[in-house]
Structure formats: C-alpha cells, structure tokens
Amino acid sequence: MIGWAGSDVKGITVRDHGHTTEATLQDGRFTAWWPDGNPDGLLTGTFTLHLADGSTHTLKGAGLLG
C-alpha cells in the first residue's frame, strides 16, 4: 500500500487479515506491506491515522485502495 499523508499525520497503523503494520512515513508519502494482503489492493481491515495533536482517525472496511 502506498499513498500520500498530510503534514499533521505523524503515523499510520494498518490492521488487515490478522496483521498489524506500522506504515513508513516520509516527506508526505507512506508505504506499508503485510503478508497475505489482498492482491487487488483492497483493505478490508482498518487504517488509523495518528495526528500531531495526539488524536487518531480510523477508517474501516473495504474500498480503501492500497
């Protein structure tokens, strides 16, 4: 999974298919990989953004593209 993240995003946690992975975040881009991910790139678990103010925002379910 690769993508862009705003400057207030300080970390990203991906939970999918029984695995938890911390994304690598650098210069506004992120990347994450985990075993047994969906080969079509669909995330069926959760994607949690850790923000600079200490809050988190979790996106759930299918439809998030990796």
Buried (B, 14 or more C-beta within 10 A) or exposed (E): BEBEBEEEBEBBBBBBEEEEBEBEBEEEEBEBEBEEBBEEEBBBBBBBBBEEEEEEEEEEEEEBEB
